[in-house]
Amino acid sequence: ITLNNLNELNQYSIGYPRGMAYSDLIKNDLEPKGYYSLSKVKLYPTYNETMADLKNGNLDLAFIEEPVYFTFKNKKKMPIESRYVFKNVDQLGIAFKKGSPVRDDFNLWLKEQGPQKISGIVDSWMK
């Protein structure tokens, strides 16, 4: 499948897992723009079920986050390809209990590591 633009999405069967980071984008941004109808997009309980249906041909496309994509492609050796990447919409983070001293320690550690080392750590786990 080749996607030249998002207007082509309505030609395909699409699925995504419940609770994924891009749920808001899928429901409140892309669907109102007419790229597809949510009534035709299948919501799955888990990533594993979404990816199983993609692998078995029950879906043409699946919305998944990049770290999940790399896990299935590189660690689980699933023959999948990314066809469209949403830029500058990531809003993922690490949560700590309110007032946790661990948060300050973690923020200090991140600062000490610097962006290049953090990127290397992420790549070693995700790619």
PERAUR-V41557 format. One record per backbone hydrogen bond with DSSP energy under -0.5 kcal/mol. CO is the residue of the C=O (numbers start at 1). NH is the residue of the N-H. If there is no record, write none. Layout:
CO	NH
CO	NH
This chain:
2	4
5	8
6	9
7	10
8	11
9	12
13	60
13	61
14	42
15	63
16	44
17	20
20	23
22	26
23	27
24	28
25	29
25	30
26	31
29	33
30	35
31	34
35	10
37	40
38	41
40	14
40	42
42	16
42	44
44	18
46	50
47	51
48	52
49	53
50	54
51	55
52	56
53	58
53	59
54	57
61	15
62	64
63	17
65	69
66	70
67	71
68	72
69	73
70	74
70	75
71	75
71	76
72	78
78	80
85	87
97	100
100	103
100	104
101	105
102	106
103	107
104	108
105	109
106	110
107	111
108	112
109	113
110	114
113	117
114	118
115	119
116	120
117	121
118	122
119	123
120	124
121	125
122	126
123	127
